[in-house]
Amino acid sequence: MPSEIRLKRIQDQIKQVLTEILETKVNDPRLEGVYITDVSVDRELDYANIYVSELNSSGEVEDILAGLKIASGFLRYNLSQAVNLRVMPKLRFYWDETPERADRIEALLSVIRQEREALGEILDESEQTDAEENDAF
């Protein structure tokens, strides 16, 4: 079993090489704009879980995962040529929803900021009105 440091290096190297392969060698139109967000390899180096997302957010998750599954043999072979491991782990692809969740959180925070600013303006106006009323007495 590899140490934690070596396991991290293997994961980083797999991520880097797979990114290059997806950008330069894969011609499947379903996989255009797909990028790797994370890679985790189990301690026995049997499986590499590859987490992917898409730049365009077209919503065709099943097509993308199917394309990656079909291309997994090609990807694994090219990966084995660049990464020096005795046995190349089997690739499993998963959709990473983190970018979509981050966008959703940003949108919600933006709405909250706008509401706070609007509420702040209303409170400022009411404070001015109260001050004017107090000056009248």
DSSP file (Angstrom, degrees, kcal/mol; ACC not computed):
  #  RESIDUE AA STRUCTURE BP1 BP2  ACC     N-H-->O    O-->H-N    N-H-->O    O-->H-N    TCO  KAPPA ALPHA  PHI   PSI    X-CA   Y-CA   Z-CA
    1    1 A M              0   0    0      0, 0.0    43,-0.1     0, 0.0     2,-0.1   0.000 360.0 360.0 360.0 135.5    0.0    0.0    0.0
    2    2 A P        -     0   0    0      0, 0.0    43,-0.1     0, 0.0     2,-0.0  -0.391 360.0-105.5 -76.9 156.2    1.3    3.4   -0.9
    3    3 A S     >  -     0   0    0      1,-0.1     4,-2.6    -2,-0.1     5,-0.2  -0.239  34.7-103.4 -70.8 168.3    1.8    6.1    1.7
    4    4 A E  H  > S+     0   0    0      1,-0.2     4,-2.2     2,-0.2     5,-0.2   0.881 122.5  51.0 -61.6 -39.0   -0.6    9.1    1.9
    5    5 A I  H  > S+     0   0    0      2,-0.2     4,-2.1     1,-0.2    -1,-0.2   0.926 112.1  45.5 -66.6 -44.6    1.9   11.3    0.2
    6    6 A R  H  > S+     0   0    0      2,-0.2     4,-2.5     1,-0.2    -2,-0.2   0.896 111.5  53.1 -66.1 -39.2    2.5    8.9   -2.7
    7    7 A L  H  X S+     0   0    0     -4,-2.6     4,-2.4     1,-0.2    -1,-0.2   0.904 109.1  49.4 -61.3 -41.9   -1.2    8.3   -3.0
    8    8 A K  H  X S+     0   0    0     -4,-2.2     4,-2.5     2,-0.2    -1,-0.2   0.904 110.7  50.2 -64.0 -41.6   -1.7   12.1   -3.3
    9    9 A R  H  X S+     0   0    0     -4,-2.1     4,-2.5     2,-0.2    -2,-0.2   0.908 110.2  50.1 -63.2 -42.1    1.0   12.4   -5.9
   10   10 A I  H  X S+     0   0    0     -4,-2.5     4,-2.6     2,-0.2    -2,-0.2   0.930 111.3  48.8 -61.4 -45.8   -0.6    9.5   -7.9
   11   11 A Q  H  X S+     0   0    0     -4,-2.4     4,-2.4     1,-0.2    -2,-0.2   0.922 112.3  47.9 -61.3 -44.9   -4.0   11.2   -7.8
   12   12 A D  H  X S+     0   0    0     -4,-2.5     4,-2.4     1,-0.2    -1,-0.2   0.897 112.7  48.9 -63.0 -40.8   -2.5   14.6   -8.9
   13   13 A Q  H  X S+     0   0    0     -4,-2.5     4,-2.6     2,-0.2     5,-0.3   0.906 110.9  49.6 -67.6 -41.3   -0.6   13.0  -11.7
   14   14 A I  H  X S+     0   0    0     -4,-2.6     4,-2.7     2,-0.2     5,-0.3   0.920 111.6  49.9 -62.2 -42.9   -3.7   11.1  -12.9
   15   15 A K  H  X S+     0   0    0     -4,-2.4     4,-2.0    -5,-0.2    -2,-0.2   0.929 113.0  46.0 -61.4 -45.8   -5.7   14.3  -12.8
   16   16 A Q  H  X S+     0   0    0     -4,-2.4     4,-1.9     2,-0.2    -2,-0.2   0.933 115.9  44.2 -64.0 -47.5   -3.1   16.2  -14.8
   17   17 A V  H  X S+     0   0    0     -4,-2.6     4,-2.5     1,-0.2    -2,-0.2   0.913 113.2  50.5 -67.4 -43.1   -2.6   13.5  -17.5
   18   18 A L  H  X S+     0   0    0     -4,-2.7     4,-2.8    -5,-0.3    -1,-0.2   0.883 108.2  53.8 -63.0 -37.2   -6.3   12.8  -17.9
   19   19 A T  H  X S+     0   0    0     -4,-2.0     4,-1.9    -5,-0.3    -1,-0.2   0.932 110.3  46.7 -60.8 -45.5   -7.0   16.5  -18.3
   20   20 A E  H  X S+     0   0    0     -4,-1.9     4,-2.2     2,-0.2     5,-0.4   0.908 112.5  49.8 -62.7 -42.4   -4.4   16.6  -21.1
   21   21 A I  H  X>S+     0   0    0     -4,-2.5     4,-2.5     1,-0.2     5,-1.3   0.930 110.7  49.2 -63.6 -45.4   -5.8   13.5  -22.8
   22   22 A L  H  <5S+     0   0    0     -4,-2.8    -1,-0.2     1,-0.2    -2,-0.2   0.871 115.5  44.6 -62.3 -36.3   -9.3   14.9  -22.7
   23   23 A E  H  <5S+     0   0    0     -4,-1.9    -1,-0.2    -5,-0.2    -2,-0.2   0.839 129.0  20.7 -76.7 -33.1   -8.2   18.2  -24.2
   24   24 A T  H  <5S+     0   0    0     -4,-2.2    -3,-0.2    -5,-0.2    -2,-0.2   0.779 127.9  30.8-111.2 -31.7   -5.9   16.8  -26.9
   25   25 A K  T  <5S+     0   0    0     -4,-2.5     2,-0.5    -5,-0.4    -3,-0.2   0.667  91.9  86.6-110.8 -18.2   -6.7   13.2  -27.8
   26   26 A V      < +     0   0    0     -5,-1.3    45,-0.0    -4,-0.2    -1,-0.0  -0.745  44.1 180.0 -91.3 127.5  -10.5   12.6  -27.3
   27   27 A N        +     0   0    0     -2,-0.5    -1,-0.1     5,-0.0     5,-0.1   0.266  37.2 125.6-108.8  10.1  -12.6   13.5  -30.3
   28   28 A D    >   -     0   0    0      1,-0.2     3,-1.6     3,-0.1     4,-0.1  -0.574  54.2-147.6 -72.7 122.3  -16.1   12.7  -28.8
   29   29 A P  G >  S+     0   0    0      0, 0.0     3,-1.1     0, 0.0    -1,-0.2   0.756  95.7  65.1 -64.3 -22.3  -18.3   15.7  -29.1
   30   30 A R  G 3  S+     0   0    0      1,-0.2    38,-0.1    33,-0.1    37,-0.1   0.757 100.3  52.3 -67.3 -22.8  -20.1   14.7  -25.9
   31   31 A L  G X  S+     0   0    0     -3,-1.6     3,-1.4    36,-0.1     2,-0.3   0.299  76.7 121.5-101.2   9.0  -16.9   15.3  -24.0
   32   32 A E  T <  S+     0   0    0     -3,-1.1     3,-0.1     1,-0.2    -9,-0.1  -0.573  83.0  14.5 -72.1 132.1  -16.2   18.8  -25.2
   33   33 A G  T 3  S+     0   0    0     -2,-0.3    22,-2.6     1,-0.3     2,-0.4   0.474  93.1 135.1  83.4   2.2  -16.0   21.2  -22.3
   34   34 A V  E <   -A   54   0A   0     -3,-1.4     2,-0.3    20,-0.2    -1,-0.3  -0.677  30.4-179.1 -84.3 135.6  -15.7   18.4  -19.8
   35   35 A Y  E     -A   53   0A   0     18,-2.6    18,-2.4    -2,-0.4     2,-0.5  -0.948  29.1-112.2-134.7 158.1  -13.1   18.9  -17.1
   36   36 A I  E     +A   52   0A   0     -2,-0.3    16,-0.3    16,-0.2     3,-0.1  -0.763  26.2 178.7 -92.6 125.6  -11.8   16.9  -14.1
   37   37 A T  E     -     0   0A   0     14,-2.9     2,-0.3    -2,-0.5    15,-0.2   0.770  66.1  -5.7 -95.1 -30.8  -12.6   18.4  -10.7
   38   38 A D  E     -A   51   0A   0     13,-1.4    13,-2.9     2,-0.0     2,-0.4  -0.992  51.1-155.2-161.3 156.0  -11.1   15.7   -8.5
   39   39 A V  E     -A   50   0A   0     -2,-0.3     2,-0.4    11,-0.2    11,-0.2  -0.998  10.8-176.6-135.8 132.2   -9.5   12.2   -8.5
   40   40 A S  E     -A   49   0A   0      9,-2.3     9,-3.4    -2,-0.4     2,-0.4  -0.996   5.9-165.0-131.4 131.9   -9.4    9.8   -5.7
   41   41 A V  E     -A   48   0A   0     -2,-0.4     7,-0.2     7,-0.2   -30,-0.1  -0.925  22.8-120.8-113.9 134.7   -7.6    6.5   -5.8
   42   42 A D    >   -     0   0    0      5,-2.0     3,-1.9    -2,-0.4    -1,-0.0  -0.300  31.3-104.9 -72.0 163.2   -8.3    3.7   -3.3
   43   43 A R  T 3  S+     0   0    0      1,-0.3    -1,-0.1     2,-0.1    -2,-0.0   0.735 120.6  51.7 -63.4 -24.8   -5.4    2.5   -1.1
   44   44 A E  T 3  S-     0   0    0    -43,-0.1    -1,-0.3     3,-0.1    -2,-0.0   0.489 106.9-126.0 -89.1  -2.8   -5.0   -0.8   -3.1
   45   45 A L  S <  S+     0   0    0     -3,-1.9    -2,-0.1     2,-0.2     3,-0.1   0.784  74.6 123.6  61.3  30.9   -4.8    1.2   -6.4
   46   46 A D  S    S+     0   0    0      1,-0.2    44,-2.9    43,-0.2     2,-0.4   0.861  71.2  26.2 -83.6 -39.6   -7.7   -0.9   -7.8
   47   47 A Y  E     - b   0  90A   0     42,-0.3    -5,-2.0     2,-0.0     2,-0.5  -0.959  57.5-158.9-131.0 143.2  -10.0    1.9   -8.7
   48   48 A A  E     -Ab  41  91A   0     42,-3.1    44,-2.7    -2,-0.4     2,-0.7  -0.979  15.8-150.6-117.5 116.5   -9.6    5.6   -9.6
   49   49 A N  E     -Ab  40  92A   0     -9,-3.4    -9,-2.3    -2,-0.5     2,-0.6  -0.789  13.4-162.7 -88.4 118.4  -12.8    7.6   -9.0
   50   50 A I  E     -Ab  39  93A   0     42,-3.7    44,-2.8    -2,-0.7     2,-0.5  -0.904   2.7-157.8-107.4 121.3  -12.8   10.5  -11.5
   51   51 A Y  E     -Ab  38  94A   0    -13,-2.9   -14,-2.9    -2,-0.6   -13,-1.4  -0.874  18.6-178.5-102.3 126.3  -15.1   13.4  -10.7
   52   52 A V  E     +Ab  36  95A   0     42,-2.7    44,-3.2    -2,-0.5     2,-0.3  -0.830  13.7 178.2-124.8 159.0  -16.0   15.5  -13.7
   53   53 A S  E     -A   35   0A   0    -18,-2.4   -18,-2.6    -2,-0.3     2,-0.4  -0.869  24.6-117.7-144.8 179.1  -18.1   18.6  -14.5
   54   54 A E  E     -A   34   0A   0     -2,-0.3   -20,-0.2   -20,-0.2   -21,-0.1  -0.964   2.9-146.0-130.1 143.1  -18.8   20.6  -17.6
   55   55 A L  S    S+     0   0    0    -22,-2.6    -1,-0.1    -2,-0.4   -21,-0.1   0.880 101.6  47.4 -69.8 -38.9  -18.1   24.2  -18.6
   56   56 A N  S    S-     0   0    0    -23,-0.1    -1,-0.2     1,-0.0   -23,-0.1   0.692  90.3-145.4 -80.3 -19.5  -21.2   24.7  -20.6
   57   57 A S        +     0   0    0    -24,-0.2    -2,-0.1     1,-0.1     4,-0.0   0.928  36.2 161.9  51.8  50.9  -23.6   23.2  -18.0
   58   58 A S        -     0   0    0      2,-0.1    -1,-0.1     1,-0.1     3,-0.0   0.670  48.7-125.4 -76.1 -16.1  -25.8   21.7  -20.8
   59   59 A G  S    S+     0   0    0      1,-0.1     2,-1.0    -5,-0.0     3,-0.3   0.579  72.1 126.4  85.6   9.3  -27.4   19.3  -18.4
   60   60 A E     >  +     0   0    0      1,-0.2     4,-2.0     2,-0.1     5,-0.2  -0.434  21.3 148.5 -96.5  59.3  -26.6   16.2  -20.5
   61   61 A V  H  >  +     0   0    0     -2,-1.0     4,-2.7     1,-0.2     5,-0.2   0.899  67.9  52.0 -61.9 -44.6  -25.0   14.4  -17.6
   62   62 A E  H  > S+     0   0    0     -3,-0.3     4,-2.3     1,-0.2    -1,-0.2   0.890 110.0  49.4 -62.9 -39.5  -26.0   10.9  -18.7
   63   63 A D  H  > S+     0   0    0      2,-0.2     4,-2.5     1,-0.2    -1,-0.2   0.908 112.2  48.2 -65.1 -41.6  -24.5   11.4  -22.2
   64   64 A I  H  X S+     0   0    0     -4,-2.0     4,-2.4     2,-0.2    -2,-0.2   0.941 113.4  45.9 -65.4 -47.4  -21.3   12.7  -20.8
   65   65 A L  H  X S+     0   0    0     -4,-2.7     4,-2.2     1,-0.2    -1,-0.2   0.872 112.7  51.5 -64.7 -35.7  -20.9    9.9  -18.3
   66   66 A A  H  X S+     0   0    0     -4,-2.3     4,-2.4    -5,-0.2    -1,-0.2   0.910 110.0  49.6 -65.3 -42.0  -21.8    7.4  -21.1
   67   67 A G  H  X S+     0   0    0     -4,-2.5     4,-2.1     1,-0.2    -2,-0.2   0.897 111.8  48.1 -62.8 -40.8  -19.1    8.9  -23.3
   68   68 A L  H  < S+     0   0    0     -4,-2.4     4,-0.5     2,-0.2    -1,-0.2   0.883 110.3  51.7 -67.1 -37.8  -16.5    8.7  -20.6
   69   69 A K  H >< S+     0   0    0     -4,-2.2     3,-0.8     1,-0.2     4,-0.4   0.912 111.3  47.3 -64.7 -41.8  -17.5    5.1  -19.9
   70   70 A I  H 3< S+     0   0    0     -4,-2.4     3,-0.5     1,-0.2     4,-0.3   0.890 116.6  44.1 -65.4 -38.4  -17.1    4.2  -23.6
   71   71 A A  T 3X S+     0   0    0     -4,-2.1     4,-2.9     1,-0.2     5,-0.2   0.440  85.2  99.0 -85.3   0.8  -13.7    6.0  -23.7
   72   72 A S  H <> S+     0   0    0     -3,-0.8     4,-2.9    -4,-0.5    -1,-0.2   0.857  81.0  50.9 -61.9 -36.6  -12.5    4.6  -20.4
   73   73 A G  H  > S+     0   0    0     -3,-0.5     4,-2.4    -4,-0.4    -1,-0.2   0.935 113.4  45.2 -63.8 -46.0  -10.3    1.9  -22.1
   74   74 A F  H  > S+     0   0    0     -4,-0.3     4,-2.4     2,-0.2     5,-0.2   0.921 115.9  47.1 -61.1 -45.6   -8.7    4.5  -24.4
   75   75 A L  H  X S+     0   0    0     -4,-2.9     4,-2.4     1,-0.2    -2,-0.2   0.904 112.1  49.6 -64.0 -42.3   -8.2    6.8  -21.4
   76   76 A R  H  X S+     0   0    0     -4,-2.9     4,-2.3    -5,-0.2    -1,-0.2   0.900 110.9  49.6 -65.4 -40.8   -6.8    4.1  -19.3
   77   77 A Y  H  X S+     0   0    0     -4,-2.4     4,-1.3     2,-0.2    -2,-0.2   0.955 114.0  44.3 -62.7 -49.9   -4.3    3.0  -22.0
   78   78 A N  H  X S+     0   0    0     -4,-2.4     4,-0.9     1,-0.2    -2,-0.2   0.861 112.7  53.2 -63.8 -34.8   -3.1    6.5  -22.6
   79   79 A L  H >X S+     0   0    0     -4,-2.4     4,-2.8    -5,-0.2     3,-0.7   0.898 104.8  54.2 -64.8 -40.8   -2.9    7.1  -18.9
   80   80 A S  H 3< S+     0   0    0     -4,-2.3     5,-0.2     1,-0.2    -1,-0.2   0.778 103.6  57.2 -66.6 -25.4   -0.8    3.9  -18.4
   81   81 A Q  H 3< S+     0   0    0     -4,-1.3    -1,-0.2     1,-0.1    -2,-0.2   0.776 117.8  32.1 -73.2 -26.0    1.7    5.3  -21.0
   82   82 A A  H << S+     0   0    0     -4,-0.9     2,-0.5    -3,-0.7    -2,-0.2   0.749 111.0  63.5-103.6 -29.2    2.3    8.4  -19.0
   83   83 A V  S  < S-     0   0    0     -4,-2.8     2,-1.4    -5,-0.1    -1,-0.1  -0.874  77.1-137.3-104.1 125.8    1.9    7.3  -15.3
   84   84 A N        +     0   0    0     -2,-0.5     2,-0.3    -3,-0.1    -3,-0.1  -0.641  48.6 137.3 -88.4  89.2    4.4    4.8  -14.1
   85   85 A L        -     0   0    0     -2,-1.4     3,-0.2    -5,-0.2    -2,-0.1  -0.962  56.8-131.8-127.9 149.1    2.4    2.3  -12.1
   86   86 A R  S    S+     0   0    0     -2,-0.3     2,-0.4     1,-0.3    -1,-0.1   0.933 100.7  19.3 -63.9 -45.0    2.7   -1.5  -12.1
   87   87 A V  S    S-     0   0    0     -3,-0.1    -1,-0.3   -42,-0.0    -3,-0.0  -0.995  82.0-134.6-128.1 128.0   -1.1   -1.9  -12.5
   88   88 A M        -     0   0    0     -2,-0.4     3,-0.1    -3,-0.2   -40,-0.1  -0.672  28.6-119.0 -81.8 129.6   -3.3    0.9  -13.8
   89   89 A P        -     0   0    0      0, 0.0   -42,-0.3     0, 0.0     2,-0.2  -0.285  29.4-102.5 -65.2 152.3   -6.5    1.4  -11.7
   90   90 A K  E     -b   47   0A   0    -44,-2.9   -42,-3.1     1,-0.1     2,-0.5  -0.543  39.4-123.1 -72.1 140.8   -9.8    0.9  -13.3
   91   91 A L  E     -b   48   0A   0     -2,-0.2     2,-0.4   -44,-0.2   -42,-0.2  -0.753  27.6-176.6 -94.5 129.3  -11.5    4.3  -14.0
   92   92 A R  E     -b   49   0A   0    -44,-2.7   -42,-3.7    -2,-0.5     2,-0.4  -0.993  14.4-148.7-123.1 131.3  -14.9    5.1  -12.6
   93   93 A F  E     +b   50   0A   0     -2,-0.4     2,-0.3   -44,-0.2   -42,-0.2  -0.827  16.2 178.8-107.6 137.3  -16.5    8.4  -13.6
   94   94 A Y  E     -b   51   0A   0    -44,-2.8   -42,-2.7    -2,-0.4     2,-0.4  -0.972  31.1-114.4-133.4 147.3  -18.9   10.4  -11.4
   95   95 A W  E     -b   52   0A   0     -2,-0.3     2,-0.6   -44,-0.2   -42,-0.2  -0.685  25.5-146.4 -81.9 130.6  -20.6   13.8  -12.0
   96   96 A D        -     0   0    0    -44,-3.2     4,-0.3    -2,-0.4    -1,-0.0  -0.882  14.6-175.0-101.0 116.2  -19.4   16.5   -9.6
   97   97 A E     >  +     0   0    0     -2,-0.6     4,-2.5     1,-0.2     5,-0.2   0.398  57.8 101.9 -90.3   2.8  -22.2   18.9   -8.7
   98   98 A T  H  > S+     0   0    0      1,-0.2     4,-2.7     2,-0.2     5,-0.2   0.898  78.4  50.8 -57.4 -45.9  -19.9   21.2   -6.7
   99   99 A P  H  > S+     0   0    0      0, 0.0     4,-2.2     0, 0.0    -1,-0.2   0.914 112.8  46.7 -61.0 -40.2  -19.6   23.9   -9.5
  100  100 A E  H  > S+     0   0    0     -4,-0.3     4,-2.2     2,-0.2    -2,-0.2   0.904 113.2  49.3 -66.3 -39.7  -23.4   24.1   -9.9
  101  101 A R  H  X S+     0   0    0     -4,-2.5     4,-2.5     2,-0.2    -1,-0.2   0.900 109.5  51.7 -65.3 -39.8  -23.9   24.2   -6.1
  102  102 A A  H  X S+     0   0    0     -4,-2.7     4,-2.5    -5,-0.2    -2,-0.2   0.910 110.0  49.3 -63.7 -41.6  -21.3   27.0   -5.9
  103  103 A D  H  X S+     0   0    0     -4,-2.2     4,-2.2     2,-0.2    -1,-0.2   0.908 111.4  49.7 -62.3 -41.4  -23.1   29.0   -8.6
  104  104 A R  H  X S+     0   0    0     -4,-2.2     4,-2.3     2,-0.2    -2,-0.2   0.906 110.9  48.8 -64.4 -42.4  -26.4   28.5   -6.8
  105  105 A I  H  X S+     0   0    0     -4,-2.5     4,-2.7     2,-0.2     5,-0.2   0.912 110.6  51.3 -64.5 -42.5  -25.0   29.7   -3.5
  106  106 A E  H  X S+     0   0    0     -4,-2.5     4,-2.2     1,-0.2    -2,-0.2   0.905 109.8  50.0 -60.6 -41.5  -23.5   32.7   -5.1
  107  107 A A  H  X S+     0   0    0     -4,-2.2     4,-2.0     2,-0.2    -2,-0.2   0.917 111.7  47.9 -64.0 -43.1  -26.8   33.6   -6.6
  108  108 A L  H  X S+     0   0    0     -4,-2.3     4,-2.3     1,-0.2    -2,-0.2   0.906 111.3  50.0 -64.4 -41.7  -28.6   33.2   -3.3
  109  109 A L  H  X S+     0   0    0     -4,-2.7     4,-2.5     1,-0.2    -1,-0.2   0.879 108.8  53.1 -64.2 -37.2  -25.9   35.4   -1.5
  110  110 A S  H  X S+     0   0    0     -4,-2.2     4,-2.3    -5,-0.2    -1,-0.2   0.912 108.9  48.9 -63.2 -42.4  -26.4   38.0   -4.2
  111  111 A V  H  X S+     0   0    0     -4,-2.0     4,-2.4     2,-0.2    -2,-0.2   0.911 111.2  50.1 -62.9 -42.6  -30.1   38.1   -3.6
  112  112 A I  H  X S+     0   0    0     -4,-2.3     4,-2.5     2,-0.2    -2,-0.2   0.911 110.0  50.5 -63.1 -42.9  -29.6   38.4    0.1
  113  113 A R  H  X S+     0   0    0     -4,-2.5     4,-2.5     1,-0.2    -1,-0.2   0.923 111.0  48.7 -61.0 -44.0  -27.1   41.3   -0.4
  114  114 A Q  H  X S+     0   0    0     -4,-2.3     4,-2.4     1,-0.2    -2,-0.2   0.907 111.7  49.1 -62.9 -41.8  -29.6   43.1   -2.6
  115  115 A E  H  X S+     0   0    0     -4,-2.4     4,-2.6     2,-0.2    -1,-0.2   0.900 111.2  49.9 -65.0 -39.9  -32.4   42.6   -0.1
  116  116 A R  H  X S+     0   0    0     -4,-2.5     4,-2.8     2,-0.2    -2,-0.2   0.911 110.9  49.1 -64.4 -42.0  -30.1   43.9    2.8
  117  117 A E  H  X S+     0   0    0     -4,-2.5     4,-2.1     2,-0.2    -2,-0.2   0.921 112.8  47.4 -63.1 -43.1  -29.2   47.0    0.7
  118  118 A A  H  X S+     0   0    0     -4,-2.4     4,-2.0     2,-0.2    -2,-0.2   0.914 113.7  47.7 -64.1 -42.2  -32.8   47.7    0.0
  119  119 A L  H  X S+     0   0    0     -4,-2.6     4,-2.6     1,-0.2    -2,-0.2   0.881 109.9  53.5 -65.0 -38.8  -33.8   47.2    3.6
  120  120 A G  H  X S+     0   0    0     -4,-2.8     4,-2.4     1,-0.2    -1,-0.2   0.890 108.0  49.6 -63.4 -40.0  -30.9   49.4    4.7
  121  121 A E  H  X S+     0   0    0     -4,-2.1     4,-2.1     2,-0.2    -1,-0.2   0.901 111.2  49.5 -65.4 -40.1  -32.2   52.2    2.4
  122  122 A I  H  X S+     0   0    0     -4,-2.0     4,-2.2     2,-0.2    -2,-0.2   0.917 111.8  48.4 -64.7 -43.1  -35.7   51.8    3.8
  123  123 A L  H  X S+     0   0    0     -4,-2.6     4,-2.3     1,-0.2    -2,-0.2   0.893 109.7  52.5 -65.1 -39.2  -34.3   52.0    7.4
  124  124 A D  H  X S+     0   0    0     -4,-2.4     4,-1.9     1,-0.2    -1,-0.2   0.912 110.0  48.4 -61.7 -42.1  -32.2   55.1    6.5
  125  125 A E  H  X S+     0   0    0     -4,-2.1     4,-2.1     1,-0.2    -2,-0.2   0.895 111.5  49.2 -65.1 -40.4  -35.3   56.8    5.1
  126  126 A S  H  X S+     0   0    0     -4,-2.2     4,-2.5     2,-0.2    -1,-0.2   0.862 109.1  52.8 -69.1 -34.3  -37.4   55.9    8.2
  127  127 A E  H  X S+     0   0    0     -4,-2.3     4,-2.3     2,-0.2    -1,-0.2   0.891 109.5  49.2 -65.8 -38.8  -34.6   57.2   10.5
  128  128 A Q  H  X S+     0   0    0     -4,-1.9     4,-2.2     2,-0.2    -2,-0.2   0.909 111.3  49.2 -65.7 -40.9  -34.6   60.5    8.6
  129  129 A T  H  X S+     0   0    0     -4,-2.1     4,-2.1     2,-0.2    -2,-0.2   0.915 111.5  49.1 -64.1 -43.6  -38.4   60.8    8.9
  130  130 A D  H  X S+     0   0    0     -4,-2.5     4,-2.3     1,-0.2    -2,-0.2   0.897 110.8  50.8 -62.5 -40.5  -38.2   60.0   12.7
  131  131 A A  H  X S+     0   0    0     -4,-2.3     4,-1.9     1,-0.2    -1,-0.2   0.891 109.8  49.8 -65.1 -39.2  -35.5   62.7   13.1
  132  132 A E  H  X S+     0   0    0     -4,-2.2     4,-1.2     2,-0.2    -1,-0.2   0.896 110.6  50.0 -66.5 -39.4  -37.6   65.2   11.3
  133  133 A E  H  X S+     0   0    0     -4,-2.1     4,-0.7     1,-0.2    -2,-0.2   0.885 110.3  50.0 -65.1 -39.5  -40.6   64.4   13.5
  134  134 A N  H >< S+     0   0    0     -4,-2.3     3,-0.5     1,-0.2    -1,-0.2   0.848 107.8  54.1 -68.0 -33.8  -38.5   64.8   16.6
  135  135 A D  H 3< S+     0   0    0     -4,-1.9    -1,-0.2     1,-0.2    -2,-0.2   0.800 100.5  61.5 -68.4 -28.1  -37.2   68.2   15.4
  136  136 A A  H 3<        0   0    0     -4,-1.2    -1,-0.2     1,-0.3    -2,-0.2   0.775 360.0 360.0 -70.4 -26.1  -40.8   69.3   14.9
  137  137 A F    <<        0   0    0     -4,-0.7    -1,-0.3    -3,-0.5    -2,-0.2   0.452 360.0 360.0 -83.3 360.0  -41.6   68.9   18.7
